[in-house]
């Protein structure tokens, strides 16, 4: 349930493979507007953070904990048309993002970019 390139902390692996987060992101193609698609991404991110918080009640999960799990969830879920969805949201909605939306969108797009490079890291 782990990949050497991801380095998911052991404490979080009990929740793997985070099926509720996978289910959420797999619904993204059902939404039509870039805003609705982004809301789907935000719900997935929120689900992951909640699961990480439950797995380790002694500390608040940070980006170093979240991003590897996000990458793992995206790989396992393999949502349809992911790259075109990212491009669609970036083209038509990303300039409107502020605050928390912007933060989660940046985490999400960074995870997608990381996935593109995993094969090169063997």
C-alpha positions, 0 to 999 in steps of 0.5 A: 500500500505504499510506493518508495517515491511517496514515503507515506508515514507509517501511522497513516497506512492503517487507513489505506487505501482511503476508499472514501477519498477515492470514491469522491474524486471518481465522481468528478466527471459527473460535474460539468462546471469548473467550480463544481469540479473544484468542489469535488477536489476540495471534498476529496482533500477534506476527506483525506485530511479528516482521515489523517487526523483520525489516524494520528490524533496526537498531531495535526497532519501537514503538507508532508503527510497530506501530499503523499496520501493525495498522490496515492489516492489519485493513482488508485482512484485513477479518475477519468480525464484527470489531465483534461479536468485539471486543464479545464479548471485551470483555464476557466476557474483558477484565476477566481481562487482565493484562500483555502480553495487556492491552497487545496487546488495548488496541492492537487495540481502539484500531486498531479504533476508529481504523478507524471514524473513517478515513472522516471523515478524508478 
